[in-house]
């Protein structure tokens, strides 16, 4: 597992680590206490990925379309 705090991870790093966590848990060769820690880390990673995807969807939804059908810019972001 990475030492990087989950809230500082990029989407790509979080998803990669989440896949590794799931793989370890699926193998079932991890001690109970380690499994609990892995599960908690995995839940945090999943939440991070969902948050980043939601943020990306909101940004895409704000893209305005020009008269020619192409992207004309961004609408106001509510940040």
C-alpha positions as CSV (number, residue, x, y, z in Angstrom):
1,X,0.0,0.0,0.0
2,X,1.1,3.5,-0.7
3,X,2.0,5.9,2.1
4,X,0.3,8.8,0.2
5,X,-2.8,10.1,1.9
6,X,-5.8,9.1,-0.2
7,X,-7.1,12.6,-0.4
8,X,-3.9,13.7,-2.2
9,X,-3.9,10.9,-4.8
10,X,-4.7,11.4,-8.4
11,X,-7.5,9.4,-9.9
12,X,-5.1,7.1,-11.7
13,X,-3.0,6.4,-8.7
14,X,-6.1,5.8,-6.5
15,X,-7.6,3.4,-9.0
16,X,-4.3,1.5,-9.4
17,X,-4.0,1.0,-5.7
18,X,-7.6,0.1,-5.4
19,X,-7.1,-2.7,-7.9
20,X,-4.1,-3.9,-5.9
21,X,-6.1,-3.9,-2.7
22,X,-9.0,-5.8,-4.3
23,X,-6.5,-8.4,-5.6
24,X,-5.0,-9.0,-2.2
25,X,-8.4,-9.3,-0.6
26,X,-9.6,-11.7,-3.3
27,X,-6.6,-14.0,-2.8
28,X,-7.6,-14.4,0.8
29,X,-4.0,-15.0,2.1
30,X,-4.0,-11.9,4.3
31,X,-4.3,-12.0,8.1
32,X,-7.6,-10.7,9.5
33,X,-6.2,-7.5,10.9
34,X,-4.4,-6.8,7.6
35,X,-7.6,-7.6,5.7
36,X,-9.5,-5.0,7.8
37,X,-6.9,-2.4,7.2
38,X,-6.9,-3.2,3.4
39,X,-10.7,-3.0,3.3
40,X,-10.7,0.4,5.1
41,X,-8.0,1.7,2.7
42,X,-10.0,0.3,-0.3
43,X,-13.2,2.0,0.9
44,X,-11.3,5.3,1.1
45,X,-9.8,4.8,-2.3
46,X,-13.2,4.0,-3.8
47,X,-14.7,7.2,-2.3
48,X,-11.7,9.2,-3.8
49,X,-12.3,7.7,-7.2
50,X,-16.0,8.4,-7.1
51,X,-15.4,12.0,-6.0
52,X,-12.9,12.7,-8.8
53,X,-15.2,11.1,-11.4
54,X,-18.1,13.3,-10.1
55,X,-15.9,16.4,-10.3
56,X,-14.9,15.5,-13.9
57,X,-18.6,14.9,-14.9
58,X,-19.5,18.3,-13.5
59,X,-16.8,20.0,-15.5
60,X,-17.8,18.3,-18.7
61,X,-21.4,19.3,-18.1
62,X,-20.3,22.9,-17.9
63,X,-18.7,22.9,-21.4
64,X,-20.7,25.2,-23.7
65,X,-21.3,24.4,-27.3
66,X,-21.0,27.0,-30.0
67,X,-23.2,27.4,-33.0
68,X,-20.9,25.2,-35.1
69,X,-21.4,22.3,-32.6
70,X,-17.9,22.6,-31.2
71,X,-16.8,23.4,-27.7
72,X,-17.0,27.2,-27.2
73,X,-15.7,27.4,-23.7
74,X,-16.8,26.7,-20.2
75,X,-19.9,27.9,-18.3
76,X,-19.3,29.4,-14.9
77,X,-17.8,26.8,-12.5
78,X,-19.5,26.8,-9.1
79,X,-16.2,26.4,-7.2
